[in-house]
Amino acid sequence: MEVPLNWFGPMLRCAVVFFAPVAHLSAVIFYGTSDADHNTSAPAGELAGSGWQYQGRWGAFLGTPIAPRYFVSAEHLGGQVGDTFVYEGTSHTTTAVYDDPNSDLRIWKINGTFSTYAPLYTGSDEAGKLIVVFGRGTQRGNEIRVDGSPRGWEWGASDGVLRWGTNVATGIYDGKSLYGASLIGAEFNSDAGGDEVTLSSGDSGGGAFIQEGGVWKFAGINSWVDGPYNTVASSAGAFTAALFNADGYYYDSLTSGGQVTDPASGPGLFFLTRISSRMSWIQSVTGASYADWSGGDPATADANHDGVPNLLAYAIGALTPASDARSKLPRIAPDGSFTLDDSSKSDILYEIQISEDLATWYSVAVKPKAGNFAPNPSSGYPHQANITQSGTTAISVRDSTSVTRRFWRLKVGQ
């Protein structure tokens, strides 16, 4: 089988639930060194702020806060409501759990609020970009050689230490129903330099970060790694290893159905469950209400200083209060219509208003709480009969009246 990163035996699909008594597991496996003290403190220099600060202890594994009351880890790790997540030195009790039916993502809700949480990577261009990865998997073990040539290393000892490393995203892979349809894969070679890593048992749930616009953003969680391997096409006697050259071996791949039957070649890969492809599901959980989305902050707050107050940012679809909401603001389309890309919040009253003089405003289209957008015949606007609307969640409202000037705005309320 493709190895989940808390793997404990060659035929286990999800291993043991991680709160059962198991050995503590340590760190990512480095290409360039076996030094157990390597990268055991926060990255510095160009990699400063690349995610170390967002890693919390989830049993023997890791999780990453993504909103004031929510963190993400790997579904295959198990756990139950009432278990504790330790972040920034504070223990938080989990109160609810949400499983993504189409991936290895699991979101947990806590009983308090996080003071900080990771910005999310929403782009679709991860391939070829540098990734900073965090984990508590095994150290590098004994070297593996074939005909005198080095091929990689066995999974080694465990010490429970948090470490970080780098890799370069090779591409996006389809793990289908067994692993999830959208995974970021990364080969274990030397393209990321001396801090190049792959993953091993115990790394599950750790965060992976990619830089965008000078900000390191949460792009995926550690979920799977190639292997186990064998010299014959059989799971019997298969072994786990970090191989940078798997030529001549058989292994369990994303497409082998859990059996050590596929011929391997080149470097082994690890796989991240991709955040960007699951944004709709993530937001359906963390943005279910303004209170959950904001962690209780007031509607007028603007903690990230993007000029968009919290309530408006929530209403127009900002992922979290930390997300820059400016790109989601309404706009005037080339045909003159007023366009809003997201009006999906059921606890928000939306009003699209028009004015001819910036003094008197008319609510020409309205969406009540838990309702649908519709033109408002009682707006009082003299040209209301010329107001047309298209769309449901993404809304465009147009006024066909021939006037010299008009002004639009969006009003939201609770």
N, C-alpha and C positions, 0 to 999 in steps of 0.2 A: 504494500500500500504506500501511497505518498504519505510521508510522515508528518502528522500533526506535531507541533513543536513541544507538546508535553507527552511525547510518545514513550511507552515503556515496554513494548513487545512487538514482535514482527507482525502479529495478526490483529492488533487493536486498531479500531477505527477512531475512537475518541479518547483512548487511554482512560485513566481514572479521573474521577471528579477531584479537582485539585485541593479540596479541603480535607480529603482523606489523608491519613499519615503517609507522607512520601518524603523521599530525600529532597532537601533543598537543592535547587538547580541554579547554575551560575550563568555564564556569560556567552556572548557572541564569539565565534571562532574567527581568528585573524589569519589572513594570508601571510602577513609579513613577520609575525612574531608569536612565540608561545609564552611571552611574559605575562604572568597572571596579574600584574599590576598595571598593565597597559590600558589606558582610557577608562580609568575608574573614577574620574572626576569630570565635571562638566566641560564640554568642548569650549575652546577659546579661539581667538583670532577670527578668521573668516567664518568659522562654524559656531561662533558664540550665539546663544539664543536659539539653537537648532532643535530644541525639544526636550532636553534633559530636565528643564524646569517644569515640564508638564507630565512627567512620569510619576505615577502613584503606585503603591504596593497593594496588590490584589491577591491576597494569600501569598503563595510562592511565586507569583507572576506579576504582571504589570497591567495598568489601565491608564487611559488618558482622558481627563475631563474635556468636554466639548461644549458645555453650556453651564449656567450657574448651578443646576441641580442634577446634571447627568455626566456620566463617564462611559467610555467604550472599552470593551475588551473582547476576547475571542469567545464565541459561543461554545466551542468544543471544550472549554475549560470547566464548564459546569458552574457550581456555586448555587446559592439560594438566598432569597430575601432574608435580611437580618444579618448577613455577613458584613464584614467591615472592610472599608477601603481607606487606606492611609495616604493622605496627600498634604504636603507642606507641613508635616509633623502633626496633623490633626486626623483623628479617626472619625470616619463618617459611616453611619449605619445605612445599609441599602434598604429601600422601602418598596421598590417595584423593579421589574425586569421586563425587557422587551427584546424579542428575538426577531431578527430579519429572516423571513422565510426564504430569501434568495441568496444568502451569503453567510459567512462565519461571524458577522457582526452581532454583538449583543450589547444593548444599552442598559445601564443600571441607573436608577434614580436614587438620590440620597436624601437624608432627612434634614439637611441644612443647605448651605450654598457654598460654592467654591469662590474664592476671591479672584482667582485667575483660571483661565481655561484656554485651550489651544485654538487658534484660528484654523479653519478648514480649507484644504486645497480643493478647489472646485473645477480646475481646468481639466482638459482631456489630453494634455500634451506631456504626460509623465515620462514617456519613453525617451531615453538618452540623457535624462537629468540625474544629477547627483542626489543620492538619498542618504540621510543620516538615520541610522537604525539603533534602537535601544533594546536590550534584552538581558535575561538572567540565565541563559542556557549554559551548556558545558564548556569547559576550557578545551584547548587544542590537545589532543592525545598523541599517541604514537604515530610516527610517519608510516605511510603506506607506500611501498615501492613495487613496481612490476618490472622484472628484468633489469633491475638496478636503477630504474628511472622513478623519481618521485611522482606520486599521483595525488597526494593529499594526506589527510590525517584522520585517525579515528576520533570519535567523540570521546572527550577525556573526563577529568574529575569535575565535581560540582562544588561550588562554594557559596552560592546565593548572592554573589556580588553583581551589582548593576554596572554594565559597561556599554559603551557605544562604539560604533564603527561606521564605515561608509561603503557604498556600492553605487553602481550606475544602473538605472532601470533599463533592462534589455527590451522590454515590450509589454504588451497587454495580452494575457492568456485566458483561454476559456477552460475553466475547471468543471463546467457543466453542473449537473445537479449534486455531484459528490462534494465539490469544493467551492462552487460559486462561479457564475458566468463571467466575472470580470476581476482578474487578478493582475497585479503588477509583479512581473518576474524580474529577477536579477541574477546574473551569472556570477559564479565564484571564480574570478580571475584577478588580474592585477590592474584593471583599468581605473580603479579609484585610488591607487597609490598604496602607501604603507598601512593605511587604516582599513583596507578592504576586508570585508567580513562576509561570512555566511551564517546561517542560524542552525540551532540544534535544540535538543530537548530542553524545555524550560523557558524558551524565548517567546512562547505564545502570548499574544495580547500586547506585546511591546509596541510602541509607536514608531512610525517611520515618517520622516519629514522631508519636504522638498521646498526650496526657496522660490518665492514668487514676489517680484517687485521689492526685493530687499527684505522680505519677511519670510521666516521659516514657518511653513504651514503643515498641518497634520494631513498626510496623504494616504496612510494605510496602517493596518495592524499586521503583525507577524502571525501567519497562519499555518503555512505548510513548507516543507522542504523536500527536495528529491531524495528518494531512497525508501527503504533500505536497498542495498546492492548485493549482488551475488555473482559468482563466476559462472553459474548455470542459471537457466530460466526456472527458478524455483524459490519460493519463500522460505523453504527449509534451509537453515544455516545462513540466512541473509544477515548482513551487518550494516550498521549505520556508520556514516563517514562524511566528512567534508572533502569532496573530490574536486580538484581543478582540472583533472583529466580522467574521465570515466570510460575511455575507450576500452572495449573488450568486456565490460561488465554488463549485466542485466540489472534492471532496477524497476521500482514501482514509479511510474510517471503519472501525470495528470490524466492520461487516457488509458491506463492499464487496468482500471477497475479494481484497484487494491491488490494486485498481484505483481510479484517480481518477475515480469515476463518480457518487458520491452528492452531491446538492446540500447545501451547508453553510448554516448559519445560526447567529447568535449567536456566543458565544465558543468558541474551540477548547478542547479538553480534553487533559490528560495522564492516564496510567493507571499505577497501581501494582499490581504483583502482590501480592495480599493475603496477609498472614501468617496471620491467624486462620482462614481457610478451609482451610489446609494443615497444621494442627497435627498431625494424626495421622501424616502422612507425615514431617514434621520430627522428631517424637519417635521414629519408627521408625528414623531415622538416628542422631540425637544421643544417644538413650537405649538403644542396642542392647546395652550392657553397663554395669554400674556403673562400671567403670574409665573408660570413655569419657565417661559422663555427668558424673562427678565430677572428671575430670582428675587422678585419683590421690589426691585428698584422703581422709582417713580417714573411716570410717563414722560416727564420733561427731561430726564437724565440723558446725558450724552457722554458716556465714559470714554469712548474712543475718539471724541472730538472731530467727528466727520461732518458736523453741522446738521445731522438728522437726529432729532430727539427719539427716544426709545420707542414710544408708541407708534410713531410714523414708520420707523425702521421695521418694527414688527409687522405692521399692517401691510407693508409693500414687499415683505418676503425676505428680509435680512436673516441670515442663518442664525446668528447670535448677536447679542449686544456688542460684541467685539468686531463684528463684520462691518466693513465699509459699505454703507447702504446707498451711497451716492449713485452708483450705476443702476440702481433699481428705482430711482425716482421717476415719476411720470414725465412724459415728453410730448411734444407736438410732432405728429407724423407729417411727412411731406404733403399729404392731402389736407392738412389743417386740422385733423382730428386729434383729440386728446387721448393719449394711450397710456394705460396702466398694465404692466405685465403680470402682476400678482394681486389678486383681491380675494384670496382664499380663506382668510381668517374668519371663523364663524362667531367669534366673540367681539368683532369690530363692526361699527357702523361706518360705512363709506358714503361720502357724498362728493360727486363731481360737480363743481360750481363754475358758473360763467358770469362775466361782468362786461359791461361796455364802457365803464368809467372808473373802475377800481374802487368805487364807493358802494354801489349796490351789487350784491352777489345773489345768484339764483342757483339753487340745487337742482340741476336739470336731469340728473340721473342719480339714483340712490340704491344702495344695497343695505337692507336692514340686517341686524345680527341674525346669523343662521339662515339668511335669505339669499335672494338672487338679485343681481343688478337689473334695474329697469328704468326707462325714462319716467320722470316725475311730472305728471300732468298738473299737479297743484303747485308747481315751483313759483308761479307768478311771472316767469320770463315771458315777455311779449311774443317771442318767436319759438315757444316750446314746441309747436307743431312741426318745426323744422329740425328738431333734435332726433337723431337716429343713433342706434347702439348696435355693436356687433361684439361677439365673444361672450364667454362665461366667466372664467377666472381671469384670463387676459382680456381686458376690456378696451374698446375704442369707442369714443363718443364724438359725434360730428354734428356741427351746426351748419346747415346749408344756406342760412340767411346771408344775403349779400350786404355786408356791413364793412365800414372802413377800418374798424378795429374791434377786437374782442380779447378778453383775458380769461384764462382758465386757472383753476386750482383744485387741489384735492383736500378734503377735510375728513379726518378720521376721529372717531370717539369710541368710548367704551359704554 
